[in-house]
Amino acid sequence: MRCALILLILFTSNMLNAVEKFPVDHFFKDPSMLDPQLSPDGNYLAALLPYNINEETQSVCKRRTQNFLKDLEKYAAKELGIRRVDVSTLSPEFIKDLKRKYAQAEEGVHFCDLSRRNIAVIWLADPDPNCQQGNYAYCERLRVTQLRSQNVSGFYWVNNERIVFETGGNQLNAMTGFVDSIGIYAVNKDGTKAKQLVEPTDAMTNHKVISTIPIHRLPEDPDHVLVMRNDRKRYYLDVYRMNVYTGKFFRVLAQPGPVTNWAVDNNGVVRMATMQDENSLSYETQIMYRDNEDSEWVEVDRFEGMQNGWNSLGFTEDNEKIYVTSNLGRDTYALSIFDPETGELEDLFENEGTDVTRIGMTEDGEVITILYRDIDTKPKRHYVNSKWKDILENLTTAFGVDFIGIASMSKDQQKMILSIEDDRNPGDYYLYDRNKNQIAYLGSMRPWIDPKTMAEMQPIEFEARDGETIHGFLSVPVDSDGKNLPLIVNPHGGPFGVQDVWRYNAETQFFVNRGYAVMQVNFRGSGGYGKRHERIGYKRWGLEMQDDISDAVNWAVEEGIADSEHVCIYGASYGGYATMAGITLTPELYRCAVNYVGIWDIKMLYEQNGRWVERMKRWFQNHVLDPKEDIEQLKKTSPNFHIDKIKAPLLIVHGRRDYNVRVEQAETLMDALDAKDIPYEVLIKKEEGHGFRLEENRVELYTLMEEFFEKNLSKP
């Protein structure tokens, strides 16, 4: 196996003095500031800030939660004779009784889950002299949401007064304890006129979950936004005008067919639709277009959609053409302009070997920059506008950093929120006032993190056993020479279309801080490297996809980075499958393993709880395997057929409310291990889903993982 092409100088980080061992919550406590956004006039700033619940409330909430879940399990055991309750088996009467028992009328909520993320608004035009000089700690601020039972998951300004925000997505429902769909609310910047616009529904008990997705802030109508909504047909979306004060919906446009996405011009007129026939085995995609709201829809493009993509990003400033990312006729996504009159794509930018990720645009269709990544390196820009090139390059030079992002911008483009983050910095935010030529610090995502104490992510490249080039990242302790280290290999989830990228990663930094090298591998099937790299992973679970991870370990050993006797594997979701495949298919490689919300039985994933609609079944058969047709491959690659090969100490972690990879995956794994008298450790949290979201549970998890790796991986 040839040497890495990109090792740089291994490793400049050893020039730093030894770094202290930070407490677990240093890495995993909730962020201090998230998603700052300017009002259209630039006079106000809204951001997600933590809300620290007092100890008494925490105690009450935790007790209610535990009692609620105990009642569910008692019901399952007594009435249904099963170990774990399935939402489909809950009677309406039982749900009604639970609602009554656990209602918290005094707080207007039904369930207490210790969530802490709310919206705060800062008045940037506060006449206080300190505020005007850029010390925003002196500016008037107000917390405008008072949620205790759910986190605010996202928000946006509709006008200079009104904020629309969402909750849910991975929250527990008061009625059943199961995952909610998204609820939508609105509130004024002073905290008044709060209104629920869309009620969240129980995504697991409701056969028709209504999704409401915002698509455009109407420039001439401050009372409404355009949204996509599937209230007529589950998988397809109509367009509505939603009143952000009353919550009333007015249908603007019914789907001309099976629409999966819409494109809106700069005046708020819906003019393009992407359609996919749910019965098409090839995911045939149609692009429909109309000149104006009175015109008929016409087809302007059609293509096989299994491997091909065509994503509308926004109309040009003159509303005549559309910016799109497309891989039609090429391997990677490029940025193009689509002319609906001619049906032609004009290429603007393509990067060899990697996909264009997105473009930065103003609300009126002016392109700021094209964003992409070179092969496993830092984010890059391609400019098509000299004005924005001058602005961003001057700012980059002033800060002395490699990359600056624009998180938000006022409508007149005179105020911007700048974000600075990299592999060692979780994120800092600054306000840039172009009129005053003033830059001032706003806050940080995790201000307690000192980037100088964090490890660099070094890009790596190696040749797999079949000659395929594989990329990834390696991080080593800052006080290390990068040689002969205990290694944690951390395969990502997904797996298709997902990739590890160069950015701050709390898990990686935590493990590196404990003295381990961490390797992340973009094995075949991963996204970002074009459709060929993803396609060669189809139906190769446990085969070449797993070989890439094994070859990464062997490469690290051959390069002298890793000690072959001290290698562990840890992954979540599909990464959990790769973990189980690693210790069953290649048990000689790994000293220990952590399976976090992972898959160990492929057939169970396919069959579980009837959640696969016909189209998804076909997707699974085409991308993973067909449990009926590919029997020999199933037996070869599904870890449940190879349990006798498990020799490495194993930690199993799962959430009982996980509806991506259900907890039965963990339970049947434990049953099989018990039957074989194979020891293991386990952490299952009743209130968690597909990944732990509560701060206290994250801290508990990584404290346990620290002890596990110290016991099984650390060198004497």
N, C-alpha and C positions, 0 to 999 in steps of 0.2 A: 504494500500500500504506500503510495507516494506521500511525501510530506505535505503539510498544509501550505497552501499558497498564501494564506493570510494569517500569519501568526503575529505580525508586527514584531516588536521587540519584546519578547517574553521576559518579564513584565515590568513596565515602568513603575507600577504601583508599589514595588518593594522599596522605592525610595522614601516612602512615608514611614514614619515611626509606627510602632505597634498600636493598633486601635483597640480601645476597650471593648469589652463584651457588653453590649447594650441589653436592657431588659426586653422581654418578648413584646410588650405593648408598645415599645419604641417603633416597631415595624407595623403593628397590626391594629392600633387604635384608630378610631374614626377620623377622617380628614378634618382639618380645621376650616378649610374653605374649598368649595367646589363650584365650578361653572359660573363665574361672575359674568353678568350681562348688563349692558347699558340700555337705558330707555331710549327710544328713538330720538328724543331731543338731547340726549347726553347729560341731562341734569341729575339723573338717578342711576344708581347701580344696585342690582339685586344679585344675591348669591346664596348658595346653600351653605348653611352654617350649622354646627352641632348644637343640640339642645341637651344640656346635662340634667337628667332626671335625678331628683334627690333619692337618697337611700331608702326612705320609707316607701316612695312610689315604686321603686324597683322591687322591693320586697313584696308589695301587694301584687304587682304585675306578674312576678315570677310565680307566686303562689296560685294565682288565678290560672295562669298558663298550665302549670303542672296538673292542677286539679281537673281542668278541662280535658287535657289529653288522657289522664287516667280514666275519666268517665268514658271517653271514646273506646279505650282498650277494654274496659270492663264490658261494655256493650258488645264489642266484637267477640270476646271470649264466651260470654254467657249466652247471648242471643243468636250468634252466628257460628259459634264453635270454631273460630279462626284466630290466629295469633295476631293479626293486624287487620284493622278495619279498612275496607274498600269503600270509597265514597258512594259508589253506585248501590251499595247495600243499605245505606242509611234511610230509615223511614222518615217521612215528613213530620210525623209526630215527635220522633226523637230529636230531630233538628230543632223543631219548635220549642221543645222543652229545654234544650241546651241554650237557645237564644235567650229564653226567659231567665234561666238560672245565672247566666254570665253577663247579662246586660249591665252596662255601667252608665245609667242614665245621667248621673251627675257630670259626666265628662262627655256625654254625647257620642260615646264609642262603645263597641261591643266586645272588644278584645284588646288585651294589653300585651304588646310584644317588645316593649322597651326601645322602640325606634326613637331616633334623636335628630333627624335631619329636617330642618325647616328653612323657610326663606326669610332672609333679612334684607331690608332696603336701606341704602345709604344715600343721603341727600348731598350730592357733590357740589351743589350751588349754595350750601349753607354759608351765610355771611361771616361766620366765625373766622377770624384772621388766620388761625392755624389751619383750618380746613382749606381756605383759599390758597395757602402756601404749599399745599400738597400733603399735609399731615392729616390723613383721612381718619385717623383715630379720633379726631376732634369733630368730625362731621356728624350731624344728627343721623341716628340709625334706629330702625324699628323692626322687630320681628313681626312679620305680617301673617304667618301661619302658626297655629297652635296645636299641631298634630302630636299625639302621643301614641296612637295605635298603628301608625304607618309612617314610612319615610316619604318625603317628597322625592320622586325619582327623576323629575325633569320639569322645566318650566320655560316660558318665553313671554316677552312683552307683546301685547296686542296693540297697545297705543301708549301714550305717555302716562296713562293713569292705571291701566288694567294689566294684571298678570294672570296668565292661565298656567296651571300646574297639574301634574299627574302624580298619582300614588299607585302603589301596588306593583304588579309584575312578578314579584317573588314574595309577597306578603301572605300571612295567614289570615283566613277568613273567620269572622266571628262565629258563623253558623256551623261550620264543619271543621275548622282548623286546617283547611286546605288552601291551595294557592289561588289568589284572586287574579282576575283580569284587571286591567288598568282603570282606575277611576279618574275623572277629570273634573277640576274645580277652577274657580277664578276668584280673585280678590284684588281690591284696589291697593295702591302703593302705600296707603296709610292704614291698611288692615281692615277697612270697612267693606261692606257689601260683599262679604264672602258668599259664594254660591256654588253648590254642587251642580255641574253641568251634565255629567255622565256618571251614573251609579255603577260601581264595580260589581261584577257578578262572579259567582264561584265557577272558575274555569273547569273544574273537574266534575261538577254535578250538573252543570248546565250544558245541554247538548248543542246549544246555539249561542256561543259567546259572542257578544257584539263588540267589535273593535272599532274605535274611533281614532283616526290618525290625522293630525293636522298636516296640511300640505301648502297653505299659503296665507300670509297676513295681508288682507285686502288693503291696498294703498288708499282707496277713496271711501272706505267703509270701516271706521274704527270700532263699530259695535259687533262686527262679525269676523270670523275666520272661515276659510274653506277647509273641510275635513273629508277624508275618505271613511266610508262606513258600510259595514256588511250586514245591515239589518234585513235585507231582502233575501240574500243568498249567502251562505256561510263563507264561501271561499272567494267571493268576488265583491268588488267595492263600488258603490255609488258615491257621487259627490254631493255634499250638503253645505249649505251656509249655516254655521252655528253661531247663535247669538251669545256673546260672552257675558252678558248681564242676566239673561233670562234662562238660558239653556235650551231654547227652542231651536228646532232643526227645520230647515227648508230645503227640500231636494232641488238641487240645481241641475243635475244631470244623471240620468239613469244609464247604466252600463250598456254600450252597444254590443256587448258580448262578454266573455269571461275575463274581465279586466282585473289585472293584478297590480297595476300602477298607473298614475296619471301624471301629466306634465302641464304646468300652468304658466302662462306668459307673464310678463312684468306688469300687466294691467289687471291680473287676476282672472283671466279667461282660460278655461280648460280647453286645451287644443291638441293634446296628444294622449293616446292610451296604449298601454302594453297589454296584450291579451295572450293567454295560454289556455289551450284546451286541456282540461283535467283528464280527459280520456286518451290523450295523445301519448303514445309510448316514447316518442322522441321529444316531448315537451315543445311541440311546434309553437313558435312565437310569431304573433302578428303585431305590427306597428300601425296604428290607425291615427289619422290626422284630419284636422279641419281648419279652414282659414280663419273662421270666427265662430261665435256662438250660434249663428244662424245657418251655418254651412252644414252640409252632409258629411258624415265620416267616410273617409276613403282609405284604403290600404296603401301604405307607402313602402312597406318592407315586410318580408316573411322569411323566417329561417328556422332551422332545427335548433332547439334551445337546450339540449342536454349538455353540450359543451360550449355553446356560443352565448355570449352576453352582449347586451345593448342597453346601457343605462343612461337615461336622460338626466342631465344635471341642471339645465335651465336654459331659457331663451337668451339669444343675443340682445344687446341693448335696443336694437331696432325691431325686435319681436319677429324677425323674418326667418331666423334659423335657430337651431338647437344645439347646444353643447352636449356631447355624449362621450362616455367611455365605451369602447367597443373592442372586441377581439375577433370580429368577423374578418376572415381572410388572413389572420395572423395568430401567433401563439399567445402573445401577451396583450393586455389591455392598453390601448393608446387613447389619447384625447383627440377627438375629431369634432368637426362641425357638420351637422346633418342639414341638407337643403331639401325640404319637403317638396319643393317644386320639381326638382330633378331626380330626387331619390338617391343622391350621391353623398358620400362621406368624404370630407376634406380633412386629411390628417394635419393636426397641429403639432403633436409631440408624441414620440414613442421612445421608450428606454429599452435597450437591448437586455433581455434576460429577466426583467422584472416588470410588474404591472404598474401603470399609473394608478395612483390610489384615489385621488380626487383633485378638484380644483377649488381655489378660494375665489369667491364671487361676491360682489356687492348685491344689494337687493334689486337693483335696476339692471343687472345683467353684465356689469363690467367685470372682466376677469382680472383678479389680482395676481394669482400665481398658479402654476401647475405643480402638484406635489407628487413625489415618487421616492422610491428608495433604490439605490444601487444594490448590487448583490450583498445582502447582509451588512449594510452600513447605515450611517446616519440618514435621516430624512433630507431630501434635496428639493430644490425649487427650479423650475424653468419659467422664465418670465416672458410674457408676450406684451407687456405694457411697461414702457420706460419709466412712467411716473411711479408705479409701485415698486419697480426695481430699485429706484433711487431711495425711496422711503425705507424699504426693508433692509437694504444693504447698509444704509447709514445707521439704522438702529442696531443691526447686528454688530457693526464695528464699534458703536458707542458702548454696548454692553460687553464686548469682548467674548462673544459666544459664537457657536457655529450656526445656530438656528433660532429664530424667533417666530412664534406663531401669533396670529391675531385671533383672540378668543371672541371678541365682540367689537362692534363699531356703531357709532351714532349715525343717524340717517345722512347728515351732512358730511360725514367722513372726517370730522375734525377731532373727534375723540375716539381713542381705541384702547381696548384692554389687551395688553401684550402678555403672552405666556412664554415662560422660559423653563424648559425641562430637558433632561437628557437621561443617560443611563444611571447617573448618580444623584440627580436632583428630581424629586417627585413633582415639582412644579411651583414656580413663583409667578405672581401676577403684578403687573404695573399698569398705571394709567398714563397714557401718552396724550397730552393736549397739544395739538399741532398749532393752534392759535397762539398759545402762550409759549410754545416750544419748551414744554415742561414735562418731565417724566417723574412720577412718584410711585413709591411702593404701596401696593394695596394689601397684599397678604400672600400666604403660602398655603399649599395643600397640606403639607406637614412641616411646619416651621421648626420643629424640634430636630429634624434631620439635617445634619451637616454633610453636604456633599463630599467634602474632603475625606470623610470617614467611610464612605461607601466605595464599593468595588467597581471597576470598569468592566463593561461587556466587550470582550474581544471577539470579532468575527472569525470563524474558522471555516475551512473548506477541506474536504477529503474525498477520496474516491471509494465508492462502495465496491463490494466484491464483484459486481457485474459491470463495473466501469462507470456507473452513474455518478455524477458529481453531486454531492450533498453539502449543504451549508448549515450553519448553526452559530451558536455563541458559547463562549467559555468565560466564566468568571472565577477568579481566584482571590483568596484573602489579600488585603492590601499590604500586609506585613510579610508576605510569602514570596519566595523566589519562583513560584509556579511549578515546582518539581515534586514528584513522588507524593502527591496529595491524596487523601481520601476523597472519593468522587461520588456525587449524587447526579445521576442522569435523570432529567426531568422532561419526558415527552409530553407535548401539549395535547389538549383535547380536540374535539371536532369529529374526525380529523380533517375532513376535506374542506379546502378553502381557508382553513385556519393556519396561522403561522406565528412563530416567535419573532419578535422584532426588537430592535435596539431601542430600549427605553427603560425607565426605572421599574423594577420588579421587586416588590416587598419580600416575596418568598425567597428569591435568589439572594437578595442582600442579607436576609436573616441567616440563611444557611452558610453563606460566605463568612459572615461575622462570627459564626461558630467554628470556623476553621476548615470548611469543606470547599473543594472546587465544585462548581455547578455547571453542567453542560446541557444546553437546549438544542435540539436537533430538528431541523425542518425536513423531515423524512419525506419520501415521495408520497404524494397525496396532499401535501401541505399547499396552501395558497400562496399567492404573491409572485410565483415564478413562471406563470403562464399555464395554459391548459394542458400542455403535454405533461409537465411535472405532476399536476394533480391527477390526470387521467391514468398514468402508469401506476397509481396507487389503488385504482378501482379493483375490487375483489381480491386485494392482496393483503388483507389483515392477517397478521401472523406469519406472513411469507416475506416478500421483499421489503415491505414496510417495516417489519420487525428486524429484518437483517440490517437495515440502515441504522437502527438504534444500536444493535450489537456491534456493527462496524465502527460506529462512533466511539464506543467504549474501547474497542481494540486499538483504534487510532490514538486515543488519549494515552493508553498504556504504552504503545510503541514510541510515542513522542516523549515519554518520560514524565508526562504531566500527572497521570494517575497511577496509584499503586494498585496492581491487579488484585491484590488480596483485600482491598478495602474499597469496593464499589457497591453502591446501593442504587435502586431504581425507585422513583416516586412519580406518580402521575394521577390526574383527576379525569373523570369521565372516560373518553377514549384513552387518555393517558393512563387511567386505571386498568383498562384492558391491556395496554402495552406492558404495564407493570406485571400483571398476572401472566401474560404470555412470556415475559422475560424470565420469570422464576419457574415456569413449567416447561417451556420450549428450549431455553438456554440456562438451566439452573447453575451451571458452572461459572457464569459471569458475575453473579450477584451474591453479596453477603447478607443483604436484607432488602425489604421492600415495603412500601406504603401504598396501599390501594385506597384512593380517596374518591368516593361516589363513582366507583368504576364498574366495568362490565367484566364478568367472568364466564357467563354463559350466553353465547351469541344467539342461540335459538330462543332463549327466554326473552331477550331484548326484542326480537322479532314478533313474538307472540303475545307479549305482555298486555293484559287488560284490554285487549281489543282496540288499542289506540291508533293502530295503523289503518288509515283509509286506503282504498285500493291503490291510489296513485303512490302513496308512501311505501306500500308493500313492494310495488314494482321498483321504486327507487332503491330500496334496501336490497332487493334481489340483484339489481344492476351494479350496485356500488359496494356491497359487503359480500353477500352470498345468498343463494336460495337454499334454505334449510332442507327442502324436499329434493331438489335436483343436485345440490353440491354436498352430498352426504359425506363423502370421503374428505373433502376440504374442511367441512365442519368438524369432523372428528380430529383432523390434524391440527386445526388452528384454534379451536375453542378450549380455553384452559380447563373447563370442567371435565374434560376427558383425560387430563394429565395430572390430576391432583397428587398422585403418588410420587411425582417428581419434585414436589415442593420440599426443599431443604432449608431455605433461607427463613429467618424470622420475619413474620408478616404482621403489619399493623393494618387493620381494616377500619375505615372511617366512612360514615354515611349519615345522611339526614333522613329521618323517617317520613318526611313530607316531600321527598324527591320524586318528581313526576317526569323527569327526563330518563334517569336510570333509577328504577324503583328499588326500594330497600330490600326487596326479595333477592336481589343479586347478592347483597351482603349476607342475608340470612341463610340462603341455601349454601353459600360458600362456607359459612361457619358450621352448618350442619354437616357438610361433607368433611370438613377438617376434624370435627368432633368424632365422626364415625371412624376416621383413620387415626385418631389420637395424635393429630398434628397440632402443636401448640400455636397460639396466635394471640395478639392483643387487639382490642376493639374499642372504638368510641362511636356510639350512635346517639345522635341528638334528636329528641322527639319533635322539637320545634323548628328544625332546619330542613332545607330542601336540597337543591342541587348546588351545593357549596354553602359554607357557613357565612351568614350575614351579620349576626349579632356579635358585637365586639367581644363580649365576655366569652363567647363560644370559640371565636377565633383565637383568643389568647390561650384558652384551655387546650385547643387542638395543637397549636405550635409549641406549647410547653411540653405536651406529651410527645410530639415528634422530636423535640430537642433531646428528651430523655431517651427515646428509642434509638436515635442515631448515635448518641453518646455511648450507649450500651453496645451497639452492634457494628458501628462503623469507625468510631474514633480509633486512632492508632495509639498504642501505649506510649 
